[in-house]
């Protein structure tokens, strides 16, 4: 129900994990909402999202590209159509060439 909800205060993407150990024991845990969700255990604030973006982007984007993108994203409501088109990111030199070819999703 939460997954398909149109109410942003209710919509959530929780998760369930089930681990079967070598001794046959099974450990199961489930959360209804991600910790970072507004209803989660530790809701993200804007600085949290920026920090997460930086953490994930640093291995594949240059510092200048990270700052360029964040500057545009912070000004999203006032961007011109031309600036909106600049929201795409450009990988750091050599990143794509050194990446293994994907085998697909499954």
Backbone as JSON Lines, residues from 0, in Angstrom:
{"i":0,"aa":"X","n":[0.82,-1.19,0.0],"ca":[0.0,0.0,0.0],"c":[0.87,1.25,0.0]}
{"i":1,"aa":"X","n":[1.87,1.33,0.87],"ca":[2.72,2.52,0.94],"c":[3.45,2.75,-0.38]}
{"i":2,"aa":"X","n":[3.9,1.68,-1.01],"ca":[4.68,1.79,-2.24],"c":[3.89,2.51,-3.33]}
{"i":3,"aa":"X","n":[2.61,2.25,-3.43],"ca":[1.78,2.82,-4.49],"c":[1.01,4.07,-4.05]}
{"i":4,"aa":"X","n":[1.16,4.49,-2.82],"ca":[0.42,5.65,-2.33],"c":[0.79,6.91,-3.11]}
{"i":5,"aa":"X","n":[-0.19,7.75,-3.36],"ca":[0.06,9.03,-4.02],"c":[0.31,10.14,-3.01]}
{"i":6,"aa":"X","n":[0.09,9.85,-1.73],"ca":[0.33,10.82,-0.66],"c":[1.81,10.77,-0.28]}
{"i":7,"aa":"X","n":[2.57,11.86,-0.52],"ca":[4.01,11.82,-0.23],"c":[4.34,11.59,1.24]}
{"i":8,"aa":"X","n":[3.41,11.91,2.14],"ca":[3.65,11.65,3.56],"c":[3.52,10.17,3.9]}
{"i":9,"aa":"X","n":[2.87,9.42,3.02],"ca":[2.65,8.0,3.26],"c":[3.54,7.13,2.37]}
{"i":10,"aa":"X","n":[3.82,7.6,1.16],"ca":[4.6,6.81,0.2],"c":[5.96,6.48,0.79]}
{"i":11,"aa":"X","n":[6.34,5.23,0.7],"ca":[7.61,4.81,1.28],"c":[8.12,3.56,0.59]}
{"i":12,"aa":"X","n":[9.42,3.44,0.58],"ca":[10.07,2.28,-0.01],"c":[10.88,1.58,1.07]}
{"i":13,"aa":"X","n":[10.2,0.8,1.85],"ca":[10.86,0.05,2.91],"c":[11.62,-1.12,2.31]}
{"i":14,"aa":"X","n":[11.97,-2.03,3.14],"ca":[12.7,-3.19,2.66],"c":[12.65,-4.34,3.63]}
{"i":15,"aa":"X","n":[12.93,-5.5,3.1],"ca":[12.96,-6.72,3.91],"c":[14.21,-7.5,3.5]}
{"i":16,"aa":"X","n":[14.87,-8.05,4.49],"ca":[16.04,-8.88,4.22],"c":[15.87,-10.2,4.96]}
{"i":17,"aa":"X","n":[16.23,-11.26,4.29],"ca":[16.18,-12.59,4.89],"c":[17.52,-13.26,4.59]}
{"i":18,"aa":"X","n":[18.23,-13.62,5.65],"ca":[19.56,-14.22,5.5],"c":[19.52,-15.63,6.08]}
{"i":19,"aa":"X","n":[19.92,-16.59,5.26],"ca":[19.99,-17.97,5.73],"c":[21.46,-18.29,5.98]}
{"i":20,"aa":"X","n":[21.77,-18.61,7.23],"ca":[23.14,-18.9,7.62],"c":[23.51,-20.34,7.3]}
{"i":21,"aa":"X","n":[24.81,-20.61,7.28],"ca":[25.3,-21.95,6.95],"c":[24.74,-23.01,7.9]}
{"i":22,"aa":"X","n":[24.45,-22.62,9.15],"ca":[23.92,-23.59,10.11],"c":[22.41,-23.78,9.99]}
{"i":23,"aa":"X","n":[21.8,-23.14,8.98],"ca":[20.37,-23.28,8.75],"c":[19.52,-22.22,9.41]}
{"i":24,"aa":"X","n":[20.11,-21.47,10.33],"ca":[19.37,-20.39,11.0],"c":[19.02,-19.31,9.98]}
{"i":25,"aa":"X","n":[17.84,-18.72,10.15],"ca":[17.41,-17.63,9.27],"c":[17.21,-16.37,10.1]}
{"i":26,"aa":"X","n":[17.77,-15.29,9.61],"ca":[17.61,-13.98,10.25],"c":[16.77,-13.13,9.31]}
{"i":27,"aa":"X","n":[15.7,-12.55,9.82],"ca":[14.79,-11.73,9.02],"c":[14.63,-10.38,9.68]}
{"i":28,"aa":"X","n":[14.67,-9.33,8.87],"ca":[14.4,-7.98,9.39],"c":[13.67,-7.21,8.31]}
{"i":29,"aa":"X","n":[12.85,-6.28,8.73],"ca":[12.06,-5.5,7.78],"c":[11.8,-4.12,8.35]}
{"i":30,"aa":"X","n":[11.82,-3.12,7.47],"ca":[11.43,-1.77,7.87],"c":[10.39,-1.28,6.86]}
{"i":31,"aa":"X","n":[9.41,-0.54,7.35],"ca":[8.35,-0.04,6.48],"c":[8.83,1.15,5.66]}
{"i":32,"aa":"X","n":[9.7,1.96,6.25],"ca":[10.21,3.14,5.54],"c":[11.72,3.21,5.75]}
{"i":33,"aa":"X","n":[12.41,3.74,4.76],"ca":[13.86,3.93,4.89],"c":[14.14,4.89,6.03]}
{"i":34,"aa":"X","n":[15.27,4.72,6.69],"ca":[15.63,5.6,7.8],"c":[15.64,7.07,7.38]}
{"i":35,"aa":"X","n":[16.07,7.36,6.14],"ca":[16.17,8.74,5.67],"c":[14.82,9.34,5.27]}
{"i":36,"aa":"X","n":[13.79,8.52,5.14],"ca":[12.44,8.98,4.77],"c":[11.93,9.95,5.84]}
{"i":37,"aa":"X","n":[11.08,10.91,5.48],"ca":[10.53,11.84,6.48],"c":[9.9,11.15,7.69]}
{"i":38,"aa":"X","n":[9.38,9.95,7.5],"ca":[8.79,9.2,8.62],"c":[9.77,8.18,9.21]}
{"i":39,"aa":"X","n":[11.0,8.16,8.72],"ca":[11.98,7.18,9.15],"c":[12.65,7.54,10.46]}
{"i":40,"aa":"X","n":[13.56,6.68,10.87],"ca":[14.25,6.84,12.16],"c":[15.16,8.06,12.17]}
{"i":41,"aa":"X","n":[15.78,8.37,11.03],"ca":[16.7,9.52,10.95],"c":[16.42,10.27,9.65]}
{"i":42,"aa":"X","n":[15.35,11.04,9.58],"ca":[14.99,11.72,8.34],"c":[16.13,12.61,7.82]}
{"i":43,"aa":"X","n":[16.35,12.54,6.51],"ca":[17.37,13.37,5.88],"c":[16.93,14.82,5.82]}
{"i":44,"aa":"X","n":[17.89,15.71,5.99],"ca":[17.69,17.14,5.77],"c":[18.42,17.48,4.47]}
{"i":45,"aa":"X","n":[18.25,18.7,4.0],"ca":[18.91,19.11,2.76],"c":[20.43,18.87,2.83]}
{"i":46,"aa":"X","n":[21.11,19.29,3.91],"ca":[22.55,19.02,3.98],"c":[22.89,17.52,3.91]}
{"i":47,"aa":"X","n":[22.02,16.67,4.43],"ca":[22.26,15.22,4.34],"c":[22.23,14.76,2.89]}
{"i":48,"aa":"X","n":[21.25,15.26,2.12],"ca":[21.15,14.88,0.71],"c":[22.36,15.39,-0.08]}
{"i":49,"aa":"X","n":[22.8,16.6,0.22],"ca":[23.98,17.16,-0.47],"c":[25.21,16.32,-0.12]}
{"i":50,"aa":"X","n":[25.35,15.97,1.14],"ca":[26.5,15.16,1.56],"c":[26.47,13.79,0.9]}
{"i":51,"aa":"X","n":[25.3,13.19,0.78],"ca":[25.19,11.88,0.13],"c":[25.54,12.0,-1.35]}
{"i":52,"aa":"X","n":[25.06,13.06,-2.0],"ca":[25.39,13.27,-3.4],"c":[26.91,13.38,-3.56]}
{"i":53,"aa":"X","n":[27.53,14.18,-2.73],"ca":[28.99,14.36,-2.81],"c":[29.72,13.02,-2.62]}
{"i":54,"aa":"X","n":[29.3,12.26,-1.63],"ca":[29.92,10.97,-1.34],"c":[29.85,10.04,-2.55]}
{"i":55,"aa":"X","n":[28.67,9.98,-3.18],"ca":[28.49,9.08,-4.32],"c":[29.12,9.63,-5.59]}
{"i":56,"aa":"X","n":[29.2,10.96,-5.72],"ca":[29.71,11.57,-6.94],"c":[31.23,11.67,-6.98]}
{"i":57,"aa":"X","n":[31.87,11.81,-5.83],"ca":[33.32,12.05,-5.81],"c":[34.14,11.02,-6.58]}
{"i":58,"aa":"X","n":[33.79,9.73,-6.57],"ca":[34.61,8.79,-7.33],"c":[34.47,8.91,-8.85]}
{"i":59,"aa":"X","n":[33.42,9.58,-9.32],"ca":[33.17,9.58,-10.77],"c":[33.06,10.96,-11.4]}
{"i":60,"aa":"X","n":[32.99,12.02,-10.6],"ca":[32.88,13.38,-11.12],"c":[34.04,14.22,-10.6]}
{"i":61,"aa":"X","n":[34.42,15.22,-11.37],"ca":[35.43,16.16,-10.87],"c":[34.79,17.08,-9.84]}
{"i":62,"aa":"X","n":[35.61,17.7,-9.02],"ca":[35.1,18.63,-8.0],"c":[34.34,19.78,-8.67]}
{"i":63,"aa":"X","n":[34.85,20.26,-9.8],"ca":[34.17,21.35,-10.51],"c":[32.8,20.91,-11.01]}
{"i":64,"aa":"X","n":[32.69,19.67,-11.5],"ca":[31.41,19.17,-12.01],"c":[30.41,19.01,-10.87]}
{"i":65,"aa":"X","n":[30.87,18.54,-9.73],"ca":[29.99,18.41,-8.56],"c":[29.44,19.78,-8.16]}
{"i":66,"aa":"X","n":[30.31,20.77,-8.07],"ca":[29.87,22.12,-7.69],"c":[28.94,22.73,-8.73]}
{"i":67,"aa":"X","n":[29.24,22.51,-10.01],"ca":[28.4,23.04,-11.09],"c":[26.99,22.47,-10.97]}
{"i":68,"aa":"X","n":[26.9,21.14,-10.79],"ca":[25.6,20.5,-10.69],"c":[24.84,20.97,-9.45]}
{"i":69,"aa":"X","n":[25.52,21.01,-8.3],"ca":[24.85,21.44,-7.07],"c":[24.36,22.87,-7.16]}
{"i":70,"aa":"X","n":[25.14,23.73,-7.79],"ca":[24.71,25.12,-7.97],"c":[23.42,25.18,-8.78]}
{"i":71,"aa":"X","n":[23.36,24.43,-9.86],"ca":[22.13,24.4,-10.66],"c":[20.96,23.81,-9.86]}
{"i":72,"aa":"X","n":[21.21,22.7,-9.2],"ca":[20.14,22.03,-8.45],"c":[19.57,22.92,-7.35]}
{"i":73,"aa":"X","n":[20.43,23.67,-6.68],"ca":[19.97,24.57,-5.61],"c":[19.1,25.7,-6.16]}
{"i":74,"aa":"X","n":[19.29,26.05,-7.42],"ca":[18.54,27.15,-8.03],"c":[17.42,26.64,-8.95]}
{"i":75,"aa":"X","n":[17.06,25.38,-8.83],"ca":[16.11,24.75,-9.75],"c":[14.84,25.58,-10.02]}
{"i":76,"aa":"X","n":[14.17,26.12,-9.0],"ca":[12.93,26.85,-9.28],"c":[13.12,28.07,-10.18]}
{"i":77,"aa":"X","n":[14.31,28.63,-10.22],"ca":[14.53,29.85,-11.01],"c":[15.31,29.61,-12.3]}
{"i":78,"aa":"X","n":[15.62,28.36,-12.62],"ca":[16.42,28.08,-13.81],"c":[15.67,28.41,-15.1]}
{"i":79,"aa":"X","n":[16.43,28.85,-16.08],"ca":[15.88,29.04,-17.42],"c":[15.82,27.67,-18.1]}
{"i":80,"aa":"X","n":[15.05,27.54,-19.19],"ca":[15.03,26.26,-19.9],"c":[16.44,25.8,-20.33]}
{"i":81,"aa":"X","n":[17.27,26.73,-20.74],"ca":[18.64,26.36,-21.14],"c":[19.42,25.81,-19.96]}
{"i":82,"aa":"X","n":[19.23,26.4,-18.78],"ca":[19.94,25.91,-17.59],"c":[19.42,24.55,-17.15]}
{"i":83,"aa":"X","n":[18.13,24.3,-17.31],"ca":[17.58,22.99,-16.96],"c":[18.26,21.91,-17.79]}
{"i":84,"aa":"X","n":[18.52,22.2,-19.06],"ca":[19.19,21.23,-19.93],"c":[20.61,20.94,-19.45]}
{"i":85,"aa":"X","n":[21.18,21.81,-18.65],"ca":[22.55,21.63,-18.14],"c":[22.59,20.76,-16.88]}
{"i":86,"aa":"X","n":[21.44,20.26,-16.43],"ca":[21.42,19.44,-15.21],"c":[22.04,18.06,-15.41]}
{"i":87,"aa":"X","n":[22.3,17.67,-16.63],"ca":[23.01,16.4,-16.85],"c":[24.43,16.52,-16.33]}
{"i":88,"aa":"X","n":[24.98,15.41,-15.88],"ca":[26.35,15.44,-15.37],"c":[27.3,14.83,-16.39]}
{"i":89,"aa":"X","n":[28.57,15.21,-16.27],"ca":[29.61,14.71,-17.16],"c":[30.63,13.98,-16.3]}
{"i":90,"aa":"X","n":[30.84,12.7,-16.59],"ca":[31.79,11.9,-15.81],"c":[33.2,12.44,-15.96]}
{"i":91,"aa":"X","n":[34.0,12.21,-14.94],"ca":[35.41,12.62,-14.97],"c":[36.13,11.88,-16.1]}
{"i":92,"aa":"X","n":[37.17,12.49,-16.66],"ca":[37.92,11.84,-17.74],"c":[38.4,10.44,-17.32]}
{"i":93,"aa":"X","n":[38.18,9.48,-18.2],"ca":[38.63,8.12,-17.97],"c":[37.69,7.23,-17.19]}
{"i":94,"aa":"X","n":[36.69,7.8,-16.55],"ca":[35.79,6.99,-15.71],"c":[35.01,5.98,-16.55]}
{"i":95,"aa":"X","n":[34.41,6.43,-17.62],"ca":[33.58,5.53,-18.43],"c":[34.43,4.52,-19.19]}
{"i":96,"aa":"X","n":[35.6,4.94,-19.64],"ca":[36.47,4.03,-20.39],"c":[36.96,2.88,-19.52]}
{"i":97,"aa":"X","n":[37.13,3.13,-18.23],"ca":[37.65,2.09,-17.34],"c":[36.55,1.25,-16.7]}
{"i":98,"aa":"X","n":[35.3,1.6,-16.92],"ca":[34.19,0.85,-16.32],"c":[33.94,-0.43,-17.1]}
{"i":99,"aa":"X","n":[33.68,-1.53,-16.41],"ca":[33.36,-2.77,-17.12],"c":[32.03,-2.64,-17.85]}
{"i":100,"aa":"X","n":[31.92,-3.33,-18.96],"ca":[30.67,-3.3,-19.72],"c":[29.57,-3.97,-18.89]}
{"i":101,"aa":"X","n":[28.42,-3.31,-18.75],"ca":[27.34,-3.91,-17.96],"c":[26.78,-5.15,-18.65]}
{"i":102,"aa":"X","n":[26.35,-6.11,-17.84],"ca":[25.75,-7.34,-18.36],"c":[24.24,-7.24,-18.39]}
{"i":103,"aa":"X","n":[23.7,-6.12,-17.97],"ca":[22.26,-5.95,-17.91],"c":[21.79,-5.96,-16.47]}
{"i":104,"aa":"X","n":[20.5,-5.81,-16.29],"ca":[19.95,-5.75,-14.94],"c":[19.88,-7.1,-14.25]}
{"i":105,"aa":"X","n":[19.69,-8.16,-15.04],"ca":[19.47,-9.46,-14.4],"c":[20.46,-10.47,-14.91]}
